[in-house]
Amino acid sequence: MNISKLGRTIATAAAFALVGLSAHADDLADIKAAGQISVGIFSDFPPFSSASADMSLKGYDVDVAQNIADSLGVKLNLVSVTGQNRIAYLNDKRVDILMSVGYSKERAEVLDFAAAYAPYYIAVIGPAAVAISGKDDLADKTIAVNRGTLEDTSLTAAAPASATIQRFENYNSVIQAFISGQTQLMVVGNDVGAQVLARQDALKPEQKFQLLTSPSHIALRKSEDGLKNAVNDVVAKMIAEGKLDASSKAWLKTPLNPENLKD
């Protein structure tokens, strides 16, 4: 091969390399250039997100999403997603990030995870007057739970043989059984529990102890380290400044326990 032909070959290879590099856009740069970040969020998932009186979405997840947008200096665009379509929305670039995603090895193969930002756990809830501090105290107690759920399997594994587990077909029935006194305790996720803690002043329900914890993460596309670092910085700052604690008290009706942000 002569020198001129070799030069053309090298130049062509370099050009293709540059095209390959430019084909992978930097999501953080794109978000700032567009002036907005599109955030995939469940629109009916209280207290993490749900429609308020003016039909705008409010909740714990919305607080965090707004802080991310504010930190990046862009507008927040909330996009309603479902459990079935949200990963496709992320991979198709219909959203930039997803809220409320639990970590799993299987999911980690197709998307990336920023730091945990929201507690999700299964808790035993009972009246303040009933002393419960651990699973042994469930002996001889009646406990409501949603049949066939993770709450059900967690409670079944933990409860002593003398506990009476009453299984119901939905969360409304679980809550009603507990509020009416049909059962002494109930086992639910902290999302469901927060609604009961907020509304039952006479009963004075409280979280007794946790059976399982699996915090929520913010998910993003693979190899977007710039955006991931930016999101992690926002979460760390919200923890340091007490903003996540304030959102937890406002929406989850309990102070934020940093231990609940550990996988």
N, C-alpha and C positions, 0 to 999 in steps of 0.2 A: 504494500500500500504506500503510495507517495505521500509526501508531507501535507500537501494541500487537501488530499482526500481524507487523511487522518484528522486534519483540523476540522473539516466539515463534519466528520463523524462525532468528534468530541463535542462540537457546538450543538449538534442535533441532540445528543444524549443529555447535555446540560439543559437544553430547552425543555425536553420532556420531564426532566427532574424538577424544574421550576414549576411546570404545569401541575405535576403531582403534588408539590408542596402547597400550591395555591388552591388546589381542589379541596383541601381540608381547611375549611373556614374556622376561624377562632370565634367560638360562640360569644365570648365576653365582648370582643371587639364588635361583632355584629349587633349585639344587644345595645351597646352604646351608640353605634351608628344609627340604629333604627329609632333610638329614643324611647324604647319600651321593652319590658320583659314580659313574656307570656308564660303564665304560671298555671299548670294543670291542677285543678282542685275539685274535690267532691263538693257539689253545691248543696247537698242535703246530708250533712254529717255533723250535727251539733254534738258537742260545743266547739268542734274544730272549725266548722264553717256551715253556715245556713243563712237563709234570707231573713233580713230584718224587716221592720215595719215599712221602711222605704224601698224594700225589695233589693237593696244592696247586700252583698255577702259580708257577714261579720263572723268573727270567731278567732280562736287561737291561731289557726293556720293563716288566716287573713292578716293578722298582726305581723307574723313573721314574714310573709310575702311582701307586705308593705315596707317593712324595714329593709328588706333586700333591695327593693326598687329604689327607695330613698338613698340607700348607701351608694348605689350605682349611678344615681342622678338621672333616673329614667322613670317613665310612667309605668304603673302596674296594670297589666291586662290579665284579668282572671278568666280562665277558660274552663268551663264545666267538663269534667271527664267522668268515666265510670271505671269500675274495676276491670272490666273487660277490654276497654279501648285505650286506656291511658298509656301503656307502654308503646303501643303503635303510634299514638299521638306524639310521644317523645321522639321516637325513632324517625318519624316522618317530618319532624321539625315543625309540627303544628303548635308545640309548646317548647319552651326552653328548659324548664325544670318541672318536676312533679312534687307535690306535697304529700305527706302521710304515706310513705312507702316503707314497709318493714323489710329489714335486711334478710336476705337468704342467699345461699351459695348459687342457687339456680338463677335468681334475678341478677346476681353480680356478673354472670356470664354475658348478659346483654345490655346492662346499663351500669353506671357508676353511682356511688353513694357519697354524699357530703356527710358532715358530722350529724349525729343524732340531735334533734332539736325539740322533740315533743315526747313526753312520757306516754307509753301505752302499757297498761298492766291490768291484770285480773285481780280483783280485790273482794274480800269478804266485807260486807257492809251490814251494820246493825245499829240499833238505838244506842245512844250514849249510856243509857242505864244498864246495858248488858255488857259485862266484862269479858272481852275476847282479846287475847293477845297472840295466839298461835293456834296451830291446827289441833292440838290436844284439847283446846277449849271448845272445839266443835262437838265434843261428845255430848250425846243426849239433846242436841239442838235440832230444830227443824230448819231446813235451808232450801230456799227457792233458787232454781237455776234453769236456764234455757236448754232444753233437751238437745243432745247431739252436738253441742258446740264445744269449743276449746275450754270454755268455762266449766262445762259439764265434766269433761275428762280430767281437768285439773282438780276440781273439787272431789271427784270420785277417788282419785289417787291419794288425796290428802286427808279426807274425812275419816275419823274413827268409825268402827263398825256400829257403834250405838247411835250415830248421827242419822237423822231421817232426811233424805234428800228428796225433795218434791220437784219433779221435772215438768216444765210447762213448754208450750209450743211456740211462744214468742216472748219478747222482752216486756211488752205491756202486761202480760199475765204474770210474769215474774215480779214486776214492780207492784202490781195490785195485790198479789199474795202477801208481799212483805208489808206494804202500807196498811192493809186491812188486819194484819195480825195473824193471818193464816199460817205464816212462817215467822220464826224469830229473826232470821238472817236471810240475806240473798247474796249471790255471787254473780258479779257482772264486770264488764270492762269499765275502765275509768271514764269512758265517754258516756255510757249509760248512767253510771253512778253519779256523775256530776249533776245530771238533771234532777235526780232524787235529792241529793244533798242541798240543792238550791231551793227546793220547793216545800220541803217537809219540816217546817219550823217546830211544829208541835212534837213530832216524833224525834227530832234532833238526831238524825242518822249520821254516822261517821264511818270512815274507813277503818277497819280493825287491823287487817294485815293483808299482804299480797301473796297470791299463789303463783303468779308468773309475771315476768316483765319482758317486753319486747318493744323498745322505743322506736318511734317513727323517724325516718331519715328524709332528706331532700334528695331526689334522684335526678341525675342528669346524664347526658350522652357520654359515651366512652371517650377518653383522651382529651377531655376539656379541662385541663388542669388550671387554667386561668380562672374560669368560672367557678370551679370547685373551690379554689383557694379563696376567692372573693366571698362565696357563700359561707365557707367555714369562718372567715373573719367576722362576718355579720353575726353569726350564731354566738361566737365567742364573746363578742362585744355586748350582745344582748344579755348573756349570762353575767358578765362582769358588771354591767350597769343596772342589773336587776329588772330589766325589761321582760325577760322570759318569766321570772317569778311573778311579776305583776300580771302578765297574761294568764298564767296558771291560776292565780287567785281569782281573776275576773271570770274566766271561762270554765276552768276545771274545779273551782271552788276548794282548792287546796294549794298550799305553798309548793313551789317546785323543789323536788328532791333531786340533786345532781346524780345520785345513784341510779335514778330511773332513766338516765340518759346513757347508760352503759348496756351494750348488747350482752 
